[in-house]
């Protein structure tokens, strides 16, 4: 097994191991530590001894031993944990037994992290950390807040759960319904981070986007009548369908207007379109359904020039009425520019400039650069492309933005040189 495959396997198994331990021991922080020790043990042993036949069960057993050692080190804690284990009838499983258990502890963990003792934002942040494996910096980026603020939020979330006295366990059917919106938000953010990674050398993290899609399919199977669940799944399918065309041979970013649409996954697009087409007429329309409808309009255009921008703008108008998310307003400005001209889009961006959530986000400068270029202000576009490049932690995005700036700078130099050539020399201008 190659190093990337090994890392991918551990990332895939981590939330499932954590879910299995938390479900049994009900102590999130301690189980997190146990999982980290199990992963460290795997990283040291597996490359030498080979990956075990049942890697999930192996990690769960190592983590369980770590929890058992911790329990034995504290008599009082051992008593509480022993009582909980006896009540649940838990016995440390054999690898064969563990391999045959439900493999969707990741989804259970999502619901468990959306704990009633937490605010929605704290629950989502904790889940992104536990299930998505995102760093504090990545989660802060998703929430548009500083990293120290997010670190404090996650720490308080763990402490709140510990102090609440509420069992950290699989919620009832009624509780799952109450937590559904937070769960959908978590899956949405995990997918987004996987589809366009906020940091690192790769444009996307397929492990995250695929896991988010897998879990959303399960939620849809459990609640097939929920239109927003169907909308989120459709959105993921329609967006992920473009994945093969988003990067070039060297991993460079290719914008949607320049993508080879023959590489788009037509089967996935058909599934997404069918899903959203069946969902929209069923009554209440929510943000995920509208975003899926927008994605469908993009995907159904045979060429970039065929994109129905007036329809996209109308959908963004509806979406803005439902959400104060500045990213929605940013995309609305792009759609407005495509329908009414770059000047209109730039006017809308000016209104967003005072939104603190976007102050340090690269997309605001990137969009402004693009619209300035469309408006003919190449010099202004170069400056904003460069500013945007300095703000993103994604290497492919940074390279793309710097390439755009270099291209426009080169064109400006050529135009300047041509202008100089057409001007009369000093001697020619003197009679």
Buried (B, 14 or more C-beta within 10 A) or exposed (E): EEEEEBEBBBBBBBBBBBBBBBBBBBBBEBBBBBBBBBBEBBEEBBEEEEBBEBBBBBBBBBBBBBBBEBBEEEEEBBEEBEEBBEEEEEEBBEBEEBBEBEEBBBBBBBBBBBBEBBBEBBBBBBBBBBBBBBBBBBBBBBBBBEBEEBBEBBBBBBEBBBEEEEEBBBBEEEBBEEBBEBBBBBBBBBBBBBBBBBBEEEBBBEBBBBBBBBBBBBBBEEBEEBBBBBBBBBBBBBBBBBBEBBBEEEBBBBEBEEBEBEBBBEEBBBBBBEBBEEBBEEEEBBBBBBBBBBBBBBBEBEEEEEBEBEBBBBBBEBBBEEBEBBBBBBBBBBBBBBBBEBEBBBBBBEEBEEBEBBEEBBBBBBBBBBBBBBBEBBEBBBBBBBBBBEBBBBBBBBBBBBBBBEBBBEEBEEEEEEEEEEEEEEEEEEE
